[in-house]
Amino acid sequence: MERSTATDFATVPVPDRADVVIIGGGIIGASIAFHLAEAGVPGVLLLERDRPAAGSSGKPIGGVRAQFSDPLNIRIGRRSLEAWRAFAARPGADIGFAGVGYLFLLGDATELALFEEGVATQNALGVPSRIVRPDEAAALCPYVDPDRIIAAAYCPTDGYALPEPAVRGYLHAAVRHGAAVRTHCPVTAVDTSGGALGAVRTPYGTVRTGTVICCAGAWSREVGAMAGVRLPVTPLRRQIALTGPLDPPPPRIPFTLDFASTAYFHNDGADGLLLGLSDPRQEPGFGRDFSREWLEPFRAAVARRAPALATVPAGHGWAGLYETTPDNNALIGEAPDVRRFLYATGFSGHGFLQAPAVGELVRDLYLGREPFLDIGPLAASRFDGPAEEEGSAGHTGARPEAHII
């Protein structure tokens, strides 16, 4: 079968019936579509209101890692890393995977103790991370001033990849296995009756279905509300800048992060660097315009760890959306009050790196198979009650995760 193009996706007829409707054509929806279709599930339809990877998946930093503190995230990250490394063979696409490793810079004894605990948990789950001395960190990343840190945490199997080719690779493979993908087709309503799904409505027709999977990223709260399902997802702008080609070109370095400030940088593939920071001053919202106010705290932070980068030029850049939850962990599960309304969203910046394993998990949830891990703790119901309404993650079921960017 010939590979579909973006134009093909935009002209696919909307069927009047589908066994499964996936809402959202980013990396999570694409992975789920592929895993369902590969497993032989018939009637898989993915609907995307814009183009593939138009939302959060089109503008992440592309990092892939298993360095987390929560064992659930470690296992999801490790499983996904295996899939990212094998992506050229299955599903079959060049995603520019670079196994350069992740290097977390640590500035004090409290941070070191936190990461020592994390490394012990990671090692117990098969992740080859380790604590390294300041001079070893500087050898891995020559921009780092070893006198400005007390240690670093390093995992050589982490790295980064190209998000948009990954989305398209999954979508083309899903189509080869029999799925249908329709872009530029927003969902305007989800019909339910008596706790069961009936149909999904679009400007191009109504699709009768008994299963909906919400993978709408930052827009998931609104999609869930169409079906009477509460998904506590909040959009938050995050921005990066690119230096452009540097002279001399930068050495090949790990994905390097200052844990305290979240300032990070890595090679951009064009003899330059990608620069970023999770600006704590950013207010929630859907704005995606690039601006430069975050560069000031970035430069201040990087001056404390890698002074040579404090004055590096910052050329063009872009802004994208994190889909955040109160505890910065994903929502994966099935709505208790609307049968066969499944969701995989709220990844809080970790969606790209976790996508392959999430595709497996949602496939198994749909098919009633035993998954490789229990996703019960990631159900949206962990935020039921007043605490989430007050903007707090202080629920009994909230998942702790210390390795947040």
Beta strands, then each sheet from edge to edge (+ up, - down):
strand 1: 20-23
strand 2: 44-47
strand 3: 63-64
strand 4: 102-106
strand 5: 130-132
strand 6: 151-155
strand 7: 159-160
strand 8: 180-182
strand 9: 189-193
strand 10: 196-202
strand 11: 205-208
strand 12: 212-214
strand 13: 234-242
strand 14: 255-258
strand 15: 264-267
strand 16: 273-277
strand 17: 317-324
strand 18: 331-334
strand 19: 341-345
sheet 1: 8+ 2+ 1+ 12+ 19+ 18-
sheet 2: 3+ 7-
sheet 3: 5+ 6- 4+ 14+ 15- 16+ 13- 17+
sheet 4: 9+ 10- 11+
end
